[in-house]
Amino acid sequence: MTPRERVTRAIEFSGPDKIPMQHALFPGTLRRHGQKLADFLNGIPDDFGRQMEVPPPPDEDEPPMETYRDEWGCLWLRRQGYTAGEVKEPPLPAWGRFKDYQLPEVPTFEAVEKHIRETDHHWYVFGLSWGLNLFERLQFLRGTENLFMDLADDREEVHELADRLVEYYTAGITRCLKTGADGYNFSDDWGSQTSLLISPEKWRTFFKPRYRRMFEVVKNGGAHVWFHTDGWTTDILEDFVEIGVDVINPQHHIMGNARVAERIAGRICLRSDLDRQHIIPHGSADEIDAHVEEVIRLFGNFNGGLILHGELGPEVPFENIKAMYRAFERYGTYPLD
């Protein structure tokens, strides 16, 4: 069974030979542990073809923080050598600029097509390298406080901006579907540690129908919809099932693994988010083992339905990383014991 077949069967509950696995770590993790971590992970190939390389050390002659302006007009501040940061100057701090604002050009996807062709589609391939994030993009463009006021006031302009973003994303998806990519990864962090960031009612009236429109383009093109969302999202998990998400990556441990399983296990494939706040960085090998086993028992016992994924930050000891992957191997082969 190829990695692509394994992932597809897990998503569609059609009997993979084992639970698929996806590496996930920050650049600082590879910098901390160096080549031994890269060698260790490259010896455990994930099902998406990712190869690990230790990034170069930060340039000591450059300041630790750097700014850059992206193609959307957002001015970012980030730590040198990292891939994200914080928008310090949104391009639409006032609606007076909106009538003249232009979205970027829809990109082309030759690199995706080339990768699929050169690997004979051996790996499961995502269609876009840029983020399909509606809520977060609105924050980047307007500023977070401004956006929350827009939503509270139900301003006409925020509806128009959101619709323009949906049109932009669907144009990109439509173009990229021609490459034959397998899945499209949407991402919006919707929760705090203890609650949804807006009311479920506002989420359902403003965001849910717009997500549905984008997801339908993906599904009609024969691909899978993936959705990542951090924080407490219990109130809207079943909504994601309803509007066609195939794979969801919520922060399930903070909500209670059993509570989340009651709502979605066996109905939608889970890309696990193992507890990166406490157990993975600070737990013992036995605690990590038990945590992985619990997640597999709750979500993976449906002839599929689970992709193993544990996000590794720089604070995670090397021994804990090895313990996590040992547990993947111990419990992740079908039929599950």
Residue frames relative to the residue before (quaternion, step in Angstrom):
aa qw qx qy qz dx dy dz
M 1.0000 0.0000 0.0000 0.0000 0.00 0.00 0.00
T 0.3633 -0.7342 0.5267 0.2270 3.60 -0.75 0.99
P 0.6489 -0.5041 0.3747 0.4294 3.61 -1.18 0.33
R 0.6361 0.5295 -0.3391 0.4473 3.59 0.96 -0.77
E 0.6557 0.4955 -0.3116 0.4770 3.58 0.94 -0.85
R 0.6383 0.5438 -0.3272 0.4357 3.59 0.97 -0.85
V 0.6776 0.4784 -0.2951 0.4743 3.59 0.87 -0.95
T 0.6551 0.5203 -0.3161 0.4474 3.58 0.89 -0.91
R 0.6714 0.4899 -0.3037 0.4659 3.58 0.92 -0.85
A 0.6231 0.5236 -0.3464 0.4664 3.60 1.05 -0.66
I 0.6632 0.5088 -0.3043 0.4568 3.58 0.92 -0.90
E 0.7751 0.3675 -0.1692 0.4854 3.55 0.95 -0.93
F 0.4344 -0.7284 0.4400 0.2952 3.60 1.30 0.27
S 0.4998 0.6748 -0.4051 0.3615 3.57 0.95 0.86
G 0.7230 -0.5419 0.2433 0.3527 3.55 0.99 0.88
P 0.0424 0.7777 -0.6236 0.0669 3.63 0.28 1.18
D 0.5773 -0.5923 0.4280 0.3643 3.56 -1.23 0.39
K 0.7715 -0.0328 0.0070 0.6354 3.57 1.24 -0.49
I 0.6192 -0.5360 0.3977 0.4137 3.56 -1.24 0.21
P 0.4269 -0.6998 0.4999 0.2794 3.64 -0.74 0.97
M 0.1896 -0.7850 0.5857 0.0689 3.53 -1.24 0.53
Q 0.1006 -0.7905 0.6034 0.0285 3.55 -1.11 0.79
H 0.3902 -0.7063 0.5415 0.2358 3.57 -0.82 1.02
A 0.0635 0.7791 -0.6224 0.0401 3.56 -1.15 0.66
L 0.2896 0.7506 -0.5538 0.2146 3.58 -0.59 1.12
F 0.5059 -0.6495 0.4928 0.2818 3.50 -1.32 0.50
P 0.6467 -0.5224 0.3711 0.4138 3.62 -1.16 0.46
G 0.6396 0.5519 -0.3316 0.4200 3.58 1.01 -0.78
T 0.5895 0.5702 -0.3682 0.4379 3.59 1.16 -0.52
L 0.6732 0.4685 -0.2868 0.4950 3.56 0.96 -0.84
R 0.6242 0.5259 -0.3509 0.4591 3.59 1.04 -0.65
R 0.6620 0.5140 -0.3193 0.4423 3.58 0.96 -0.83
H 0.8057 0.3195 -0.1494 0.4760 3.58 0.73 -1.05
G 0.3744 -0.7940 0.4317 0.2074 3.56 1.28 -0.18
Q 0.8383 -0.2520 0.1636 0.4549 3.50 -1.33 -0.44
K 0.5881 0.5827 -0.3902 0.4028 3.62 1.06 -0.56
L 0.6515 0.4874 -0.3206 0.4850 3.59 1.07 -0.68
A 0.6315 0.5248 -0.3378 0.4601 3.60 0.94 -0.83
D 0.6668 0.4940 -0.3017 0.4694 3.59 0.92 -0.89
F 0.6417 0.5319 -0.3254 0.4466 3.58 0.96 -0.85
L 0.7138 0.4481 -0.2642 0.4689 3.59 0.82 -0.97
N 0.6498 0.5051 -0.3261 0.4651 3.59 1.01 -0.70
G 0.6219 0.5186 -0.3349 0.4818 3.57 1.27 -0.29
I 0.7001 0.3249 -0.2354 0.5906 3.58 1.33 -0.08
P 0.1443 -0.8403 0.5112 0.1087 3.63 0.43 1.11
D 0.3233 -0.7173 0.5738 0.2273 3.55 -0.91 0.86
D 0.6109 -0.6078 0.3863 0.3288 3.56 -1.28 0.19
F 0.6433 0.4968 -0.3168 0.4889 3.55 1.29 0.36
G 0.5442 -0.6905 0.3525 0.3206 3.55 1.31 0.27
R 0.3955 0.7350 -0.4802 0.2697 3.59 1.17 0.34
Q 0.1522 -0.7665 0.6202 0.0676 3.55 -0.98 0.95
M 0.3386 -0.7711 0.5136 0.1646 3.56 -0.90 0.98
E 0.0103 0.7616 -0.6476 0.0215 3.54 -1.04 0.90
V 0.4562 -0.6729 0.5064 0.2875 3.56 -0.96 0.85
P 0.3702 -0.7366 0.5124 0.2405 3.64 -0.65 1.02
P 0.5877 -0.5696 0.4217 0.3903 3.58 -1.14 0.49
P 0.5681 -0.5926 0.4319 0.3736 3.61 -1.11 0.54
P 0.6242 -0.5324 0.3981 0.4105 3.60 -1.16 0.46
D 0.5004 -0.6425 0.4944 0.3040 3.55 -1.12 0.70
E 0.3618 -0.7714 0.4830 0.2018 3.58 -0.45 1.20
D 0.6365 0.5296 -0.3315 0.4522 3.59 1.22 -0.39
E 0.6568 0.4758 -0.3058 0.4987 3.58 1.29 -0.23
P 0.5665 -0.5870 0.4344 0.3819 3.63 -1.10 0.52
P 0.5875 -0.6134 0.3889 0.3568 3.61 -1.07 0.64
M 0.7402 0.3009 -0.1993 0.5674 3.58 1.18 -0.48
E 0.0797 -0.7991 0.5955 0.0196 3.56 -1.05 0.78
T 0.2613 -0.7452 0.5917 0.1623 3.55 -1.24 0.53
Y 0.0668 0.7704 -0.6337 0.0199 3.54 -1.23 0.53
R 0.3133 -0.7265 0.5789 0.1970 3.55 -1.24 0.50
D 0.3010 -0.7860 0.5143 0.1646 3.58 -0.70 1.05
E 0.7250 -0.4620 0.3010 0.4127 3.56 -1.34 0.10
W 0.6201 0.5256 -0.3446 0.4696 3.60 1.27 -0.19
G 0.5502 -0.6198 0.3881 0.4030 3.58 1.27 -0.24
C 0.4866 0.6574 -0.4337 0.3781 3.60 1.26 0.20
L 0.2630 -0.7349 0.6026 0.1661 3.58 -0.99 0.86
W 0.1482 -0.8188 0.5544 0.0142 3.55 -0.58 1.27
L 0.1618 -0.7127 0.6693 0.1338 3.50 -1.35 0.50
R 0.1201 0.7989 -0.5798 0.1055 3.58 -0.78 0.99
R 0.5719 -0.5561 0.4726 0.3748 3.52 -1.32 0.33
Q 0.5805 -0.6143 0.4085 0.3447 3.55 -0.94 0.90
G 0.8244 0.2537 -0.1949 0.4670 3.54 -0.95 0.93
Y 0.6370 0.5063 -0.3438 0.4688 3.60 1.24 -0.02
T 0.5341 -0.6857 0.4227 0.2567 3.54 -1.26 0.44
A 0.7686 0.2467 -0.1542 0.5697 3.61 1.21 -0.17
G 0.0261 -0.7892 0.6135 0.0140 3.53 -1.30 0.03
E 0.5730 -0.5626 0.4599 0.3791 3.55 -1.02 -0.84
V 0.4169 -0.6859 0.5358 0.2622 3.56 -0.99 0.86
K 0.1927 -0.7997 0.5631 0.0795 3.58 -0.68 1.13
E 0.7846 0.1236 -0.0720 0.6032 3.59 1.17 -0.58
P 0.1951 -0.7786 0.5846 0.1182 3.63 -0.35 1.17
P 0.5189 -0.6683 0.4273 0.3185 3.61 -1.03 0.63
L 0.7611 0.2958 -0.1819 0.5479 3.62 1.23 -0.34
P 0.0582 0.8271 -0.5570 0.0485 3.62 0.56 1.05
A 0.7614 0.1672 -0.1144 0.6158 3.57 1.28 -0.40
W 0.5403 -0.6606 0.4141 0.3166 3.56 -1.00 0.80
G 0.5020 0.6619 -0.4258 0.3585 3.59 1.19 -0.23
R 0.6650 0.4961 -0.3031 0.4688 3.61 1.17 -0.46
F 0.5029 0.7230 -0.4015 0.2512 3.56 1.23 -0.45
K 0.6609 0.5421 -0.3335 0.3976 3.61 0.85 -0.88
D 0.7306 0.3998 -0.2380 0.4997 3.59 1.14 -0.51
Y 0.5187 0.6670 -0.4155 0.3368 3.61 1.24 -0.10
Q 0.1509 -0.7873 0.5955 0.0524 3.55 -0.95 0.97
L 0.3901 -0.6947 0.5518 0.2462 3.57 -0.92 0.90
P 0.6071 -0.5569 0.3967 0.4049 3.63 -1.14 0.43
E 0.6198 -0.5004 0.4384 0.4162 3.52 -1.35 0.14
V 0.4914 -0.6210 0.5131 0.3312 3.57 -1.10 0.70
P 0.3934 -0.7536 0.4666 0.2443 3.62 -0.63 1.03
T 0.4135 -0.6404 0.5710 0.3047 3.51 -1.38 0.12
F 0.3454 -0.7821 0.5038 0.1231 3.55 -1.20 0.51
E 0.1349 0.8243 -0.5359 0.1227 3.56 0.98 0.86
A 0.6295 0.5537 -0.3480 0.4196 3.61 1.02 -0.76
V 0.6335 0.5195 -0.3352 0.4652 3.60 1.02 -0.76
E 0.6695 0.5003 -0.2953 0.4629 3.57 0.88 -0.95
K 0.6476 0.5236 -0.3102 0.4585 3.58 0.99 -0.85
H 0.6500 0.5186 -0.3181 0.4555 3.58 0.95 -0.86
I 0.6561 0.5064 -0.3136 0.4633 3.58 0.91 -0.90
R 0.6708 0.5047 -0.3007 0.4526 3.57 0.92 -0.90
E 0.7161 0.4726 -0.2684 0.4380 3.59 0.82 -0.98
T 0.7321 0.3875 -0.2375 0.5075 3.62 1.10 -0.56
D 0.4017 -0.7224 0.4637 0.3190 3.59 1.30 0.09
H 0.5569 -0.6464 0.3557 0.3814 3.56 1.15 0.79
H 0.1886 0.8137 -0.5173 0.1862 3.55 0.97 0.94
W 0.7509 0.3452 -0.1719 0.5362 3.57 1.10 -0.83
Y 0.5199 -0.5670 0.5187 0.3730 3.53 -1.31 0.28
V 0.1413 -0.8348 0.5321 0.0083 3.59 -0.67 1.15
F 0.3064 -0.7242 0.5918 0.1773 3.54 -1.02 0.92
G 0.4979 -0.7261 0.4107 0.2373 3.52 -1.01 0.88
L 0.8017 0.2490 -0.1193 0.5301 3.59 1.04 -0.58
S 0.2858 -0.7458 0.5744 0.1793 3.54 -1.06 0.75
W 0.6634 0.4418 -0.3112 0.5175 3.59 1.28 -0.05
G 0.5898 -0.6571 0.3605 0.3006 3.53 -1.07 0.81
L 0.2496 -0.7280 0.6207 0.1500 3.53 -1.02 0.91
N 0.2862 0.7698 -0.5095 0.2568 3.55 0.46 1.25
L 0.2471 -0.8051 0.5282 0.1089 3.55 -0.44 1.25
F 0.7031 0.4533 -0.2615 0.4815 3.60 0.72 -1.07
E 0.7028 0.4551 -0.2790 0.4703 3.59 0.83 -0.93
R 0.6287 0.5216 -0.3512 0.4575 3.61 1.00 -0.70
L 0.6250 0.5223 -0.3434 0.4677 3.58 1.01 -0.71
Q 0.6335 0.5095 -0.3311 0.4791 3.59 1.04 -0.72
F 0.6524 0.5185 -0.3246 0.4474 3.60 0.91 -0.87
L 0.7116 0.4690 -0.2623 0.4526 3.58 0.97 -0.86
R 0.7862 0.3331 -0.1680 0.4926 3.59 0.95 -0.84
G 0.4480 -0.5933 0.5138 0.4282 3.56 1.10 -0.78
T 0.5675 -0.6591 0.3685 0.3283 3.57 -0.86 0.97
E 0.6758 0.4883 -0.3137 0.4543 3.61 0.81 -0.93
N 0.6404 0.5236 -0.3268 0.4571 3.58 0.94 -0.85
L 0.6650 0.5137 -0.3176 0.4393 3.59 0.89 -0.91
F 0.6585 0.4993 -0.3315 0.4552 3.60 0.89 -0.83
M 0.6343 0.5004 -0.3343 0.4853 3.60 1.05 -0.64
D 0.6109 0.5481 -0.3475 0.4536 3.60 1.03 -0.75
L 0.6806 0.4856 -0.2880 0.4670 3.56 0.92 -0.94
A 0.6465 0.5189 -0.3226 0.4569 3.57 0.98 -0.80
D 0.7262 0.4189 -0.2273 0.4954 3.57 1.03 -0.85
D 0.2998 -0.7797 0.4912 0.2469 3.58 1.33 -0.23
R 0.1077 0.8442 -0.5147 0.1036 3.54 0.95 0.96
E 0.5602 -0.6203 0.4428 0.3246 3.54 -1.06 0.81
E 0.6446 0.5543 -0.3297 0.4105 3.58 0.99 -0.83
V 0.6612 0.5005 -0.3332 0.4487 3.61 0.96 -0.75
H 0.5896 0.5362 -0.3652 0.4812 3.59 1.14 -0.53
E 0.6717 0.4980 -0.3032 0.4570 3.58 0.90 -0.90
L 0.6531 0.5029 -0.3196 0.4674 3.59 0.95 -0.83
A 0.6486 0.5128 -0.3229 0.4605 3.61 0.92 -0.84
D 0.6615 0.4977 -0.3141 0.4649 3.59 0.96 -0.81
R 0.6248 0.5211 -0.3454 0.4678 3.59 1.04 -0.67
L 0.6398 0.5109 -0.3298 0.4699 3.59 1.01 -0.73
V 0.6383 0.5168 -0.3333 0.4630 3.59 0.95 -0.81
E 0.6469 0.5099 -0.3182 0.4693 3.60 0.95 -0.81
Y 0.6424 0.5233 -0.3133 0.4640 3.58 1.01 -0.84
Y 0.6885 0.4749 -0.2877 0.4665 3.59 0.84 -0.96
T 0.6747 0.4854 -0.3184 0.4558 3.60 0.86 -0.82
A 0.5989 0.5361 -0.3663 0.4687 3.61 1.10 -0.56
G 0.6615 0.4969 -0.3050 0.4717 3.59 1.00 -0.81
I 0.6437 0.5155 -0.3219 0.4652 3.57 0.97 -0.86
T 0.6524 0.5259 -0.3157 0.4450 3.58 0.90 -0.94
R 0.6608 0.4913 -0.3032 0.4796 3.56 0.98 -0.81
C 0.7082 0.4783 -0.2656 0.4462 3.58 0.91 -0.92
L 0.5485 0.6275 -0.4034 0.3778 3.61 1.10 -0.53
K 0.6030 0.5861 -0.3551 0.4083 3.58 1.13 -0.56
T 0.5936 0.5822 -0.3686 0.4156 3.60 1.20 -0.34
G 0.4595 -0.6803 0.4526 0.3482 3.59 1.16 -0.50
A 0.3124 0.7615 -0.5123 0.2452 3.62 1.20 0.33
D 0.5161 -0.7063 0.4213 0.2394 3.53 -1.13 0.78
G 0.8331 0.0286 0.0404 0.5509 3.59 0.96 -0.81
Y 0.2418 -0.7478 0.6046 0.1295 3.54 -1.29 0.49
N 0.2556 -0.8197 0.5070 0.0757 3.52 -0.65 1.23
F 0.1197 -0.7741 0.6211 0.0269 3.55 -0.55 1.25
S 0.0301 -0.8192 0.5720 -0.0295 3.57 -1.07 0.68
D 0.2250 0.7190 -0.6371 0.1629 3.53 -0.83 1.11
D 0.2980 -0.7439 0.5676 0.1888 3.59 -0.76 0.99
W 0.1366 -0.8667 0.4795 0.0144 3.54 -0.35 1.31
G 0.7800 0.3551 -0.1969 0.4762 3.60 1.15 -0.21
S 0.4051 -0.5963 0.6147 0.3201 3.48 -1.41 0.24
Q 0.7355 -0.3778 0.2867 0.4839 3.58 -1.22 -0.29
T 0.8248 0.2521 -0.0872 0.4986 3.59 1.07 -0.68
S 0.8191 0.1237 -0.0540 0.5575 3.63 1.14 -0.17
L 0.6067 -0.5122 0.4583 0.3994 3.52 -1.38 0.17
L 0.5291 -0.6708 0.4238 0.3009 3.60 -1.06 0.72
I 0.7515 0.1244 -0.1284 0.6350 3.59 1.23 -0.36
S 0.6613 -0.4975 0.3499 0.4390 3.57 -1.22 0.19
P 0.5827 -0.5730 0.4303 0.3834 3.61 -1.09 0.56
E 0.6205 0.5548 -0.3480 0.4313 3.60 1.04 -0.69
K 0.6674 0.4765 -0.3031 0.4855 3.59 0.94 -0.88
W 0.6127 0.5430 -0.3491 0.4558 3.59 1.01 -0.77
R 0.7113 0.4724 -0.2722 0.4436 3.58 0.85 -0.93
T 0.7025 0.4502 -0.2907 0.4683 3.60 1.02 -0.62
F 0.7600 0.3832 -0.2145 0.4791 3.60 0.95 -0.82
F 0.8122 0.3237 -0.1518 0.4610 3.60 0.66 -1.07
K 0.6369 0.5821 -0.3496 0.3651 3.58 0.85 -0.89
P 0.6988 0.4475 -0.3158 0.4601 3.67 0.74 -0.81
R 0.6370 0.5146 -0.3390 0.4632 3.61 1.09 -0.57
Y 0.6034 0.5185 -0.3527 0.4926 3.58 1.07 -0.67
R 0.6435 0.5445 -0.3297 0.4251 3.57 0.88 -0.95
R 0.6433 0.5287 -0.3276 0.4465 3.60 0.94 -0.85
M 0.6828 0.4678 -0.2934 0.4784 3.60 0.92 -0.83
F 0.6546 0.5225 -0.3222 0.4412 3.57 0.93 -0.86
E 0.6273 0.5512 -0.3445 0.4290 3.58 1.00 -0.76
V 0.6155 0.5345 -0.3534 0.4589 3.60 1.05 -0.66
V 0.6487 0.5082 -0.3108 0.4737 3.58 0.98 -0.87
K 0.7022 0.4784 -0.2782 0.4479 3.58 0.77 -1.02
N 0.6584 0.5001 -0.3135 0.4670 3.59 0.97 -0.78
G 0.6660 0.4773 -0.2941 0.4921 3.56 1.25 -0.41
G 0.5663 -0.6524 0.3609 0.3514 3.59 1.27 0.19
A 0.5863 0.5671 -0.3725 0.4426 3.60 1.21 0.37
H 0.5324 -0.6299 0.4756 0.3060 3.54 -1.37 0.24
V 0.3211 -0.7093 0.5950 0.1998 3.56 -1.21 0.63
W 0.0961 -0.7608 0.6413 0.0243 3.57 -0.85 1.10
F 0.0255 -0.7973 0.6030 0.0095 3.58 -1.07 0.72
H 0.1447 -0.7666 0.6229 0.0578 3.54 -0.85 1.10
T 0.1589 0.7791 -0.5989 0.0956 3.57 -0.97 0.85
D 0.2602 -0.7749 0.5623 0.1251 3.56 -0.71 1.13
G 0.7116 0.4734 -0.3431 0.3895 3.50 -1.37 0.28
W 0.6886 -0.4719 0.3730 0.4050 3.54 -1.41 -0.06
T 0.0850 0.8284 -0.5391 0.1263 3.58 -0.27 1.28
T 0.1867 0.8316 -0.5069 0.1293 3.59 1.20 0.47
D 0.6758 0.5486 -0.3044 0.3870 3.58 0.90 -0.97
I 0.7927 0.3240 -0.1587 0.4914 3.62 1.06 -0.60
L 0.3702 0.7505 -0.4896 0.2448 3.62 1.20 0.09
E 0.6956 0.4620 -0.2921 0.4662 3.59 0.85 -0.87
D 0.5617 0.5800 -0.3950 0.4382 3.60 1.15 -0.40
F 0.6325 0.5291 -0.3355 0.4555 3.58 1.03 -0.75
V 0.6072 0.5264 -0.3505 0.4810 3.58 1.07 -0.68
E 0.6746 0.5362 -0.2937 0.4138 3.55 0.86 -1.01
I 0.7707 0.3657 -0.2030 0.4807 3.61 0.92 -0.84
G 0.7215 -0.5506 0.2297 0.3515 3.54 1.14 0.58
V 0.3710 0.7052 -0.5270 0.2955 3.63 1.13 0.36
D 0.3057 -0.7658 0.5439 0.1558 3.56 -0.94 0.95
V 0.7864 0.1021 -0.0276 0.6086 3.58 1.04 -0.81
I 0.0525 -0.8015 0.5956 0.0124 3.58 -0.78 1.00
N 0.1540 -0.7791 0.6057 0.0496 3.55 -1.06 0.87
P 0.1038 0.8081 -0.5697 0.1074 3.60 0.28 1.27
Q 0.5307 -0.5904 0.4885 0.3622 3.56 -1.28 0.24
H 0.0912 -0.8913 0.4414 0.0487 3.52 0.71 1.20
H 0.6271 0.5775 -0.3649 0.3743 3.60 0.98 -0.70
I 0.6612 0.5077 -0.3355 0.4388 3.63 0.96 -0.74
M 0.6766 0.4674 -0.2914 0.4888 3.60 1.20 -0.48
G 0.5436 -0.5652 0.4176 0.4590 3.57 1.26 -0.39
N 0.4157 -0.7419 0.4620 0.2517 3.57 -0.43 1.18
A 0.6727 0.4987 -0.3083 0.4514 3.58 0.90 -0.89
R 0.6288 0.5364 -0.3386 0.4497 3.61 1.02 -0.77
V 0.6681 0.4811 -0.3022 0.4805 3.57 0.91 -0.87
A 0.6374 0.5355 -0.3314 0.4440 3.60 0.95 -0.84
E 0.6123 0.5610 -0.3502 0.4332 3.61 1.00 -0.75
R 0.7205 0.4565 -0.2461 0.4604 3.57 1.05 -0.78
I 0.8653 0.1676 -0.0339 0.4712 3.59 0.80 -0.91
A 0.5068 0.6666 -0.4477 0.3136 3.65 1.09 -0.38
G 0.8056 0.2295 -0.2061 0.5059 3.55 -0.90 1.00
R 0.6887 0.4491 -0.2741 0.4989 3.58 1.28 -0.13
I 0.7755 0.0556 0.0066 0.6289 3.56 1.19 -0.61
C 0.4821 -0.6732 0.4733 0.3005 3.58 -0.95 0.82
L 0.2564 -0.7633 0.5784 0.1310 3.55 -0.97 0.93
R 0.1677 -0.6837 0.6943 0.1495 3.55 -1.07 0.82
S 0.3869 -0.7808 0.4362 0.2247 3.53 -0.26 1.30
D 0.1497 -0.7207 0.6667 0.1166 3.51 -1.29 0.57
L 0.1814 -0.8158 0.5409 0.0942 3.57 0.23 1.28
D 0.6484 -0.5932 0.3208 0.3534 3.52 -1.04 0.87
R 0.1033 -0.8335 0.5427 0.0076 3.56 -0.15 1.36
Q 0.5674 0.5873 -0.3904 0.4251 3.58 1.27 0.04
H 0.8347 0.1484 -0.0270 0.5297 3.59 0.92 -0.88
I 0.7806 0.4075 -0.2392 0.4091 3.58 0.37 -1.25
I 0.7145 0.4468 -0.2884 0.4546 3.61 0.69 -0.98
P 0.7478 0.3824 -0.2723 0.4695 3.69 0.75 -0.77
H 0.8275 0.2746 -0.0984 0.4797 3.61 0.97 -0.79
G 0.5761 0.6255 -0.3766 0.3673 3.60 1.20 -0.25
S 0.5585 -0.5659 0.4813 0.3690 3.53 -1.36 0.16
A 0.6821 -0.4628 0.3598 0.4371 3.56 -1.30 0.21
D 0.6557 0.5088 -0.3173 0.4589 3.60 0.98 -0.78
E 0.6473 0.5081 -0.3254 0.4659 3.60 1.00 -0.76
I 0.6378 0.5110 -0.3250 0.4759 3.59 1.00 -0.78
D 0.6387 0.5331 -0.3192 0.4538 3.57 0.95 -0.89
A 0.6867 0.4808 -0.2834 0.4657 3.58 0.86 -0.94
H 0.6281 0.5397 -0.3297 0.4533 3.58 1.06 -0.76
V 0.6651 0.4878 -0.3040 0.4767 3.58 0.87 -0.92
E 0.6519 0.5221 -0.3199 0.4474 3.59 0.91 -0.89
E 0.6445 0.5239 -0.3278 0.4502 3.60 0.95 -0.82
V 0.6676 0.5005 -0.3080 0.4571 3.58 0.87 -0.94
I 0.6545 0.4983 -0.3184 0.4711 3.60 0.95 -0.82
R 0.6545 0.5157 -0.3195 0.4511 3.60 0.91 -0.85
L 0.7136 0.4681 -0.2658 0.4484 3.59 0.92 -0.88
F 0.8310 0.2744 -0.0986 0.4737 3.58 0.84 -0.96
G 0.7346 0.4735 -0.2465 0.4188 3.61 1.08 -0.57
N 0.5976 0.6275 -0.3311 0.3734 3.56 1.27 -0.14
F 0.5446 0.6119 -0.3841 0.4260 3.58 1.03 0.82
N 0.5977 -0.5526 0.3530 0.4612 3.57 1.09 0.73
G 0.7628 -0.0710 0.0332 0.6419 3.53 1.22 0.70
G 0.4939 0.7211 -0.4250 0.2356 3.54 -1.15 -0.64
L 0.7653 0.2874 -0.1769 0.5481 3.61 1.24 0.08
I 0.0630 -0.7278 0.6811 0.0499 3.52 -1.23 0.77
L 0.3417 -0.7695 0.5073 0.1841 3.56 -0.63 1.14
H 0.1204 0.7750 -0.5906 0.1900 3.52 -0.80 1.16
G 0.0691 0.7827 -0.6143 0.0721 3.54 -0.76 1.08
E 0.3128 -0.7848 0.5095 0.1630 3.57 -0.48 1.21
L 0.1841 -0.8255 0.5319 0.0411 3.56 -0.61 1.21
G 0.1740 -0.7863 0.5884 0.0730 3.54 -0.67 1.15
P 0.7039 -0.4778 0.3148 0.4209 3.60 -1.25 0.25
E 0.6406 0.5531 -0.3291 0.4188 3.60 1.15 -0.50
V 0.5586 0.6200 -0.3954 0.3837 3.63 1.23 -0.24
P 0.3941 -0.7212 0.5115 0.2508 3.64 -0.68 1.00
F 0.6190 -0.5663 0.3942 0.3752 3.56 -1.14 0.64
E 0.6367 0.5349 -0.3372 0.4415 3.61 0.97 -0.76
N 0.6462 0.5060 -0.3270 0.4684 3.60 1.06 -0.66
I 0.5978 0.5435 -0.3570 0.4689 3.57 1.10 -0.66
K 0.6699 0.4870 -0.3035 0.4712 3.57 0.88 -0.91
A 0.6324 0.5336 -0.3389 0.4478 3.61 0.99 -0.76
M 0.6382 0.5278 -0.3317 0.4518 3.60 0.97 -0.79
Y 0.7125 0.4463 -0.2698 0.4694 3.58 0.84 -0.93
R 0.5795 0.5506 -0.3818 0.4639 3.59 1.13 -0.50
A 0.6593 0.4986 -0.3054 0.4727 3.57 1.01 -0.82
F 0.5788 0.5626 -0.3746 0.4562 3.61 1.06 -0.68
E 0.7035 0.4653 -0.2652 0.4671 3.56 0.85 -1.01
R 0.6648 0.5379 -0.3102 0.4153 3.58 0.92 -0.90
Y 0.8224 0.2787 -0.1093 0.4837 3.59 0.81 -1.00
G 0.6682 0.6125 -0.2701 0.3247 3.59 1.19 -0.40
T 0.5817 0.5837 -0.3856 0.4150 3.61 1.18 0.29
Y 0.3618 -0.7374 0.5307 0.2089 3.57 -0.88 0.96
P 0.5316 -0.2071 -0.8212 0.0069 1.55 -2.06 1.41
L 0.5109 -0.6554 0.4584 0.3150 3.56 -1.00 0.82
D 0.4042 -0.6866 0.5520 0.2460 3.54 -1.14 0.73
